[in-house]
Amino acid sequence: MATSIRLAPETEQRLAFLASQTGRTKAFYLREMIERGLEDMEDYYLAADVLERLRQGKEKVYSSSDVMNALNLDD
């Protein structure tokens, strides 16, 4: 999927410099940044959503002993 973005001139220059110095393409680094950044954003925003549901009482919390009992792992 092709996507275009506008970068600030300084960011474009830094990206171009990195690519030229390492022999990789700007697209390579952009893909890397997006994939790594997307993982971080998913972790943050999905966790924040669960936290909000917990605060609203819409999400059940289980203690470790509840889980152990449910899985018949208690001694």
C-alpha positions in Angstrom: 0.0 0.0 0.0 1.5 3.3 -1.0 1.2 6.1 1.5 2.7 9.6 1.3 3.7 11.8 4.2 5.2 15.3 4.5 8.3 15.7 6.6 9.7 18.8 8.1 12.8 19.8 6.1 15.2 19.0 9.0 13.7 15.6 9.4 14.0 14.9 5.6 17.6 16.0 5.7 18.4 13.7 8.7 16.6 10.8 7.0 18.5 11.4 3.7 21.8 11.6 5.6 21.1 8.4 7.5 20.2 6.6 4.3 23.3 7.9 2.4 25.7 7.0 5.2 24.4 3.5 5.6 23.6 2.5 2.1 19.9 1.8 2.9 16.9 3.5 1.4 14.8 6.2 3.1 11.9 3.8 2.7 13.7 1.2 4.7 14.1 3.5 7.6 10.5 4.8 7.4 9.2 1.3 7.4 11.3 0.4 10.4 10.2 3.5 12.3 6.5 2.9 11.5 6.6 -0.8 12.5 8.4 -0.1 15.8 6.4 3.0 16.5 3.1 1.2 15.7 4.0 -1.5 18.3 4.6 1.1 20.9 1.4 3.0 20.1 -0.7 -0.3 20.1 0.8 -1.1 23.5 0.0 2.3 24.9 -3.4 3.0 23.5 -4.8 -0.5 23.9 -3.6 -0.6 27.5 -5.1 2.9 28.1 -8.4 1.6 26.8 -8.3 -1.4 29.1 -7.4 0.8 32.0 -10.3 3.1 31.3 -12.7 0.1 31.2 -11.2 -1.1 34.5 -11.9 2.4 36.0 -15.5 2.3 34.7 -16.0 -1.2 36.2 -16.5 -2.7 32.7 -13.6 -5.1 32.9 -13.3 -7.9 35.4 -10.1 -8.4 37.4 -8.9 -11.8 38.5 -6.4 -12.5 41.3 -3.7 -15.0 40.8 -5.3 -17.3 43.3 -8.6 -17.1 41.3 -6.7 -18.1 38.1 -4.8 -20.9 39.9 -8.1 -22.3 41.3 -9.9 -22.0 37.9 -7.0 -23.9 36.2 -6.8 -26.5 39.1 -3.2 -25.5 39.7 -3.6 -24.9 43.4 -1.7 -27.2 45.8 
